[in-house]
Amino acid sequence: MERRTFIKGTASTAAAAGLLSQGAVADEHDVTEEYPGRAIPRGPEDIPTARSRRGVVSSLHPEATQAGLDVLEDGGNAVDAAAVMQAVLAVVAPNSTGLAGGGFMTVYSAETGRTHLLNYRDRAPTAASGELHAESGIGRVHGVPGVPRGMDFSLKRWGTRDFEEVFDSAIDLAENGVEVDLEFARRLNNTWENLGQTAREAFSPDGQGEEPLQEGDTMVQPGQANTMTLLRDEGVEAFYQGEIAEAIAETVQDHGGYMTVDDIARYRVVEDRANWVEFGGVDFAFFPSVGGYEIPLILRVLEELDVDDLESGTSEFYHRYLEAMRMANADGNTLGDHHFVDIPNRGFFSDGYLEERASLVNPDAHNPATHDAGDPWDYQPGSPYRSTGHPSTGELEHEPFDPEDLDQTTHFVVADEAGNVVAWTSTLSVAFVSGNMVPDYGMMLSYSIGGFSLSPGPTELQPLKRRQTQMCPTIGLRRGEPVVATGSPGPTVAAVSQVLTHLYAFDMDLDEALAEPRVEAGWGGSFGWEETLDEAVRDDLEAKGHSASGSPGDTGMANTLIVEPNGTYEAAADPRRDAYVGAIDDGRGPRGPPEDRPRGPPRDVPPEREDDVPPGQSDDAPGRDG
C-alpha cells in the first residue's frame, strides 16, 4: 500500500496497519463554527488509539507520527524519535512549532531510572529592558531560539543518534512538499494579513505572496530545507554561531528588535527540577511552569473535595472543577520564571494551603473569592527575596494573555520497547501574528517575548528571562515506573487536569478520559465549554452562578499514552485538533481490547516514603545550564 494512502485512509483501514487518524471523526460529525475542521468527540469510539509493547507515538500530523514510528522500527529510542518528530513538525506544521521556537521536554530514561525535565524555552536577549522594549519595533517580540539546542542536548543525554542524523525526513518533506491540511490552512488564512512579505511568499502557491495556500495544496519550503541541510552537515553550532544565527539576528534587527548574534551564541538549555505531586495513587512530575503549579493545585483541591464520590459529567463535578481552576489561575498569575522569581514551593504544596483553598469552594454556588490569589508564603518560613516574587493578592484588573492559548503550539508523546517515555511540547507562541520569517532560511520567529509585562512584577521583562507559560508535558509514575505521559497546547491546564482527573479520580479508560466533554474557567465567573457538554448541565452551572461563554469551542489536544500493568503501551490521539496515533506491530494485531483488559488504570497506592521524591528519582538541586 502506498504510504500516503495508508496514512490518509479511514480509521478502520489504518487500524490494521497500526496507525489511526482523526479523519473519520470529522467526516461523521459536525465541526465547530469557530474552529472549522475540528471535531469534538462524541464518545470513546471517536478517540483513535493504538496498543503495542514495542512502541507507540501520538502527534498532530501523520508525517510526524510516521517518522517517529520509522525511528522506533529502525532501532532508535523514544528520544531519537522525538527529535526526528520535532524536525518534521517544523516543516509540516510551521504554525505550531519551529526551529526558532522553544519548549519543554519531560523524559523517563529507562537507563537512569529517573525522570528528567529539559527546559529549552526561548529567552529574552541580554539587552532586554522595559524602556528599550517600548521604543522598539515588532522585532522586539522575538526570543532567542531554544529548539535546536534542546534537540541536541536531549540526544546527547538520553538518545542513541547524533543531532546530524535526525533531519533527513524533514529535509525530504521540505524539498518535495507536503500536503496542506485543514488545520494549517485555517491558521494561515486567519492570519494572512499579519504575515510579512517573506512569509507570504513562502506560504503562497506561486511564491509571489498574493494568495495563501489552501487545504490540499502542496507546500514546498526550500528555506527550511536549506536550514536543516546546514544542521545535518555542520551540526547544531551552524545554528547558534554560524550563518543561521547571523540571519536570525539581522531579521530581528531589521524589524526593530535588539537580539544579537552574541545572544544566540550564548543560549543554553536548563535541566529543571519537577514539582512532584501525588494524585490518585500516581506520582506526577510536573514541569515548574505556571501550568506545573496550576494543574496540581486543581487536582489536589478536587481530591480534597472527594470528587471521586461524584459522577463524572455532572454539574456537581464541573462546578467544583471550575472553582478549583479559577483559584489555580489566580495563583498562577502571581508566578514567573522560577530562575528569576522566588516561588514559595513549600507553602504552595503544603496541606495547610490546600485546605485553605479548598475551603473556598461552596458546593451549591459560585464563590467570587475563588478569583483572588492566595498567599502560600503564609505556610512556610521567610518572605520573598526578590521584589518580583509575589505581588499582593487580589483580583487582577485585566485578563492575563497567554499566547500559547492561541494554539500555535504542539504536543506529542513517544514510548519505546526499552521503557523510555517522552512528553514533548514546543511552541512559536503566536508567530503567525507577529508574522516575521527569516529570509532564505524559512523559519518563522517566535512571539515569546511579546507576552512579558513592562511593569514590575513576576512577569516583568528582564535579560535572559523565559516568559511564563502554561505548557506542562507531564509523566506519572507508580513505584518509580512510568504509567502515563500527557500534555497539550493551550489551554493546557484545562485539558491536562481534566484528562488526569478522568483517568485517576473516575477510573476511566484512556479513550473514555479523552472523550469526556471539557470546560475551562474564564475571566470573572465565565466558563468555556465544548458542544458535547449536556445542555442541562450547562444550565445548572449557570444557575450556580457560572456564566457560559457565547459559543462552544475546543479545549486543547491532549495526546496521551498509558502503560498497562503487563507493560503494553496504549496511546491515544486527541481529535480536537487533528491528531494521529501509531504503534509498532508487535504481532498482536489491531487494538480491539481483550475481554480481560482492566477497566481504567490500576490505583495501587505506592508504599510510603520519607521524602517527596519517588523511588529512583533524583533529589538534586534544580536547574543547571547544559
N, C-alpha and C positions, 0 to 999 in steps of 0.2 A: 504494500500500500504506500502510495506517495505521502511523504511525511506531512506536507501541508494539509492534505485532505484528512489525514489521520487526526491532526490536531484540531481542525475546524469541524470535525464530524459531530454527530449528535451524542448525547450523553451515553446512550446505550452502546453505540459503536465504539466510542473511546474507552469505555469500561473494559472491554475485552483486551485491550492493549495496555491498560494500566494508566491511562490519562483521561481525566474527566474535565469538562469545561462548564462554564456558567451559561453557555449559549442557549441551551434548551429552556432554561427558566425564562429568559427574556422572550422567547417565542411563544410561550404558553400564557404569560400573564401581561397585564397592562404595565407600563412603566410609569414612573412618577413624572408629573409635568415639569417640575423644577429641575429634575435630573434625567433628561431623556436618555434612554438606553440603559438605565439602571433598573434592576429588578429587586424588589423586596421579597424575600422568601415567604411563601405561604405555609410552609411546614418542612419537616426534616427531609421530605422527598426532594426538595428544591436545593439541598446542600450537597454539592459534589464532594465525595470522599474517596480515599484510596488507602489500602492497607498493605503492609509488607514488613517483613523482618529485615529486609536488605536495605531499605532506604525510602524516604518519601520527600516530596517537595511541594510547596504551595506558594504561588505568586500571582501577580495581577495579569501576567501575559503568557500566552502559550510558548513563545520562543524562549522566555526566561525559564519557565518550568522545564521545557525540553532540554535546555542547555544544562540545567542542574542535574537532571536525570542522566544525561550523557556523561557528565563528570563522574558521578557515582558508579555508573556501569563500567567506566574505564578504570576504576580502582582508586579514584580520588576520594577524599573525605568530605565531610559536610562543610568545612571551612573553604576548601578548594571550590566546591560547588557554589558557595555563597559569593565568593569573589567573582567567579565567572558570571553568575546571575546579575550581580551589580553592574558589571560592564555591559551586559546585554540590555538590561533595563535602561541604561543611559541612552541607548540607541532606539529602542522600541517604544519607550515611554518617557521622552525627554521633558514632558511636563511634570513628571512625578519625581524624577531624580536625575542626577548627572554628575560628571566628574568634578564640576566646580561647586558642588554642594557639600553637605556634611551629614552626620547621623550618629547612631548608636548601634552597637553590636553586643549581644549577650550570647556567650558560648559556654556550653558544658563540654569540657575536654575529658574524654574517656582516659587519656593518657595521664593527666594530672589528677583526675578525680575531683576537679574543682570547677566552680562556675566563675567565669571571668567576664568583666564588663569593659568594653573598649569605647571610649568617647572620642570620635573623630569629627565632632561638630565644628563648623566653620567659626572663626574667631574674628573679633574686631581688629583692625590694623593698629599698629603701635601709636600712631598719631591721633587716634580717636579721642574726641572730646566733644562736649555739647556745643561749644562755641564754633569749632571748626565744622562740625556736622551741620549746624544750622545755616552755615554760609555756603555749603557745598551743593552740587547738583545731584541728579538721580544716581550717579555712580557711588554716592555715599552709602547706599543700602547694601552693597555687596561685601560679603565676608570672605576672609581668607579660606580657600577651599581645603576640606579635610578628607574627601573620599579616597583619592589615590593613596594617601599616606595610611589611611585606615585599612585599605585592601592589603597594602604591602606589609604592614605591621601584623595583621591577623594571620597572613600566610607564613610569615617568619616564626610566629609564636606557636600556632596550632595547626597549620596546614602542612601539605606534603609537596606542593608545587611552588615554583618560583613565580614572582609577580609577572615576569615577562611571558609566562605561559598561559595567562588567563584571558587574553584578548582576541584570540583567533575567531571565535564565534561572533563576537561583537563586530569585529572588522568586516567579516563576511556580510553581515546584515547591513552595515553602514554603506558598504560599497555596492552591493547588489540590490538593496532595497528591502523594505518591509511593508506589508500592507497596513494602511492606516485603519485603526479600529475606531469604533464609535466613541469610546471614552476619550481618546486623544483628539479626535475631530471636534468633539464638543468643547473641550478646553481651548483648543486652538481658535475655533470660530468665536467663542465668547470673549477672548482676549486679543483678537486680531488688531484692534485699534491701538492697543498698548505696545505692540511689538515694534522694535526698531527696524530699520531697513535691512540690516544683515540677517536678522531672524526671519523677517518676511520672505526674503529671497530663499532662505534655506527651507522654509515650510510652504512654498508655493509650487504648484505643478510644473510651471515653466521656468522657475528660478528667477522670475522677474519681480516677484513680491507684490503682484497686483491682487491675486485672489488666494485664499488659504486652501490647503489640501482638504479633501473631503473623505469621508469613510469609503474604503475600497481603493483609494489611490495608492500608488507605490511611492514610499518616501525613501529617497536616496540621500545620504549625508556624507559627502566627500570630506567635509571638515572634521566630522567625528572620526572618520576612517583615518585621516591624517594624524590626528592626535593620538589615537590608540596604536597606530603603527609605530609612532615615535616611542611610546611607552613600551611596546613589545620589543623594539630593537635596542632601546637605550636605558630602559628601566625607569624607576619612579623619579629619579633625580632630573630626568628630562622635563618633568612637570614642575618641580619645585626650584630648580636652579638653571634651567635651560631656556630655550626659545619659547616654550609654552608659558612659563612664568612671565617672561617679558611681554608676551602678547596680552596676558590677563591684566597685568598692571597698566599697560598702555590703554587698554579698552576702558578700564575703570576710570583712569585719569581723564581720558577723552570725554567721559560723561560726567565730569565734575567731582569724581571721587578722589581719595587720597591714599589708596593702597599702593605699596611699592614692591619691587622685586625682593627687597630685603624682608618684608613682611611674609612673603610667600616662602622664601628660603628658610625662615625660622620656624615655620609651622611644625608643631609636634602633637601627636595624639596623647591621650591620657588614659591610663588604666584606672577606673573608678572602683569604689567600694559599694557594694549593694546595700540597699535598705532591706534587710531580711525580716519578713513578716509571715507568721503562720496563719493560715486560713483554711478551714475545712480539712485539717489533717495534712496539709501540704505546706512546705516551707518555700516561700516565693522570694526570688532575687529580683527586687525592683530597682530599676535604674534611679540614681539620685537626681532625676529631673523633677520638674514640677509634677508631672504625671506619676512619678515614683513616690510622691507623698500623698497626692490626692487619691489614687486608686486604693492603696492600703487603708487609708482612713475610711473610705466608703465601705470597704469590705469589713473592717473591724467594727464600724458602727452598726452595720447590718447584722453582724454576728452577735453583737451586744443586745440588739433588739430582737433576737431569736426569729429572724425571718424564715429560717428553715421550718418553723412551725406553721408558716403561712402557705398558701398555694401560689405557685408561680402564675404570672399573667393576670393577677387580680389587682384591683385598685389599692388594696391594703398593702401589697408589696410595692407597687410603683410609687405610692405616696411616701413610704419610708425611704425608698431609694432616692427619690428626688430631693427630699430633705437632707439626706446624707451627702448627696452630690453638691448641693448648694453650700453646705458647710465646708466641704473639701475645696470647692472652687474659691471660696472666700479665703481660706488658709493658703491656698496655692498662690494667690495674688500677693502674698507677703514674701514670696521666695524669689531667689535669683540664682545665678551661677554659684554653686557652693564652694568654688575655689576663690570667690571674692566675697561672698556673703556668709555671715556666721548664722548657721541654721541650728536651732535647738533640737537636734535629733532625739536626745534622751527624753526631753519633755514631750515632743511630738508623738513619740511611740509609747508613752507611759500609760499605765492603766488609768491613772487619775485623769489625764487629759481626755482619754477615750470616754470615760464615764461622764465628764462634763459635757462633751459634745453630744453624746447620745441622749443625754437628759433633755436636750432642746427639742427633741422630736415628739410632737404631740400626735398620738395615733389617729386622732379624729380630724385634725385641721392643720393647714399650713401655718408655720410659725415664722413670722418675719425676722426673728432673731437668728435664723439659720443663714441669713445673708451676711452676717457680721463675722469677721475673722476672730478666732480665739487667740490666746497668748500662751503658747507652750512654755515660755520662759518661767511661768508660774510653777512649773512642775520639774524644774531642775535648777541646781545652783548657778549663780553667776548672772551675767547680763551680756547683751551683745557687745562684742569687742570691735565691731565696725558700725559706723553710723548708718550704713545702708542695710544693716542686717535684718531689722524687723520694724516696720513702720507702726504707728499707732493703730490699734484695732478700730473697727468701724466699717460701715459700708462705703464702697468706692463711689466716686462721683460719676464715673462713666464705665461702660462695659469694656473689660480688657480685650485687646486684639491679639489673637494668636494666628499668625499666618499659616501654620500647619492645619488649621481648621478649614482652609480653603482647598484642601485635597490635592495639593501639589507635593505629595509625599507618598512613599511606597513602603510596604512591609511584606516580608516573606519569611518562611521558616523552612529549614532543611534538617534532616537527620540521616545518619548513615548506619551501616551494618555494625560498625565497631562501637556504636553508642555515643558518638559525638552529636550534639544538638546545637543548632544555631537559630537565634531570632534576630533579624536584621531590619532596621528601619533607617531609611535615608531620605533626604529632602532637599529641594531647592527653595523651600518656602514658596512665596508667590512670585517666582521668577518670571512667569509669563505676564505678570502685572508690571514689573519694572521693565521687562522687555529687551534686555541687553544680551547680545551674543558676541562671543569673541570671534572676529573675522578670521577666516581660513582654518579655524580650529573647531568650529561647530558646537561650542559649549555655551549653554545658557548660564548666566551668572546668577547666583542666589540672591534672595532678598533678606537674608538673615539679620543684617544689621538694622534694617528698617523697623524692626519690632522693638528696639530699645527705647527707653524713655530719656529725655534730655533733662529731667528733673532729678534731684537727689532721691535715692531710694534703692531698693534691691534690684530693679531693672535698669538702673542708670547706666548709660553708655560709658565704658572705660576701656583703655587699651587691653587687647588680648582677651577680653571677656567673651564668653559664649552666652547668647541670648537664652532666656528661659524658654522651655518648651514642654508640651505635654507628652512628647514621644517617649515610649517606655517599652522597648522589647523585653519580654519577661519570660523567665524559665522557672518552673516549680519543681521541687524535689520532694521525694519521700524516702527517708532513710539514706539520704545522700545520693540517690539516683534520680535522674530526670523523669518526670511523669507528664509534663505539659510544657509547651512553648507557644507563646501568642504575642500579639501586639496589633497595632492598627495605625493607619493615618488618622488625622483629626476627623471627628472628635475622638481622640484616643481614649481619654478617661472613660467616657460613656461606653464605648464599645468593649474595652478590655474588662472593665469592672463588671459589666453585665454578663459577659461570657463566663468569667470565673465564678460569679455568683450562681449562674445556672448549672455550671459543672459541679461545684463543690458545696453549695448550700442545698440545691434542689436535686442533686444526683442525676442529672440528665446525661444522656449520651451526647457525643460531640455534635452530631448533626442536629439534634434537638436544641442544644445550647445555642448554636449559631442561628437557628431559625426563629428563636423567640423574638417577638417584637421588642424594640428598644425605644427608650425615651432619653431625653437629655435635658437637664436643668438649664434654663436660660437666664437672662437678666431679670432681676426682680423676682417675681413669682411665676414667670412664664416657663413653659417647657416645650421642647420639640418632640415630635412623635412620628413613628412610621405608620404607614397607611394600614398595616395589619393589626394595629392596636384596636382592640374591641371598642366600639363606639360607646357602649355602656360604661366601660372602664374609664374612658376619656371624660365622659360626663360626670362620673363620680369624682374623678380627680379635680375637675373644675368646681364641683360642689364643696370640696375640701379646701378650696382657696387657691388652687393652681390655675394658671391661665394658659390654655393651649394656644400654640402659635397658629398663624393663619392657615398654613397648608403643611402637609406632611413632607418629610424628606428622608434621607438615609442617614444611618449612624455608623460610619466607619467601614472598615474592611478588615475584619479580624481573622486573617488567615492563621490557622491554629493546627498544632499536632498534639496528640497524646500518645503515651506509651502504655500499652496494656500490660497486665501482670505477667503474661508469658513472653514479653519482650517485643511483641508486634507493635509497629507504629500504625496509627491511623491519622491521616492528615485530612483537613477539610479546607475548601476554598469558599470564602465568603462572597456570595454572588452580588452583594450590594454595589460593588464597583468592578464587575467583570474580572473574575479570578479563575485560575486553573490549577488543578492539583494532579500530581502524578506519583507513581510508585514503581520501584524496581521489581520486576517479575520475580517472585520467589517460588514459583511453581504451584501456587495455591489458587490461581485463577482470580477473577474479579471479586469485588468485595463481598456482597451477599452474606451478611454476618451469620456465623454459625448459630445453631439453636441454643447452645450453652454459653454464648457470649454474655458476660455480666452486664447488667444494666447500669450505666454510669460508672465513673471512675471509683475504684475502691477507696474507702475512707479510713483505713487503719491509721490510728494516731501514732506518730513516731515516738520512740522512747524519750523519756525526759532527759534533759541535758543541763549542764551547769551554765553554759554560755548561750549566746544568742546566734551562734553560727552553726549551721547544720554540720553533721559529721563529715569530715573530709574537706571542709571548706576552709579558706584562709581567713585568719583574723588579723591579717597585716594591716598596716596603716593605709588609708586610701590614697589614690591619685598620685601617680608619678608620671613624669613625662617619658615618652618612649621614642 
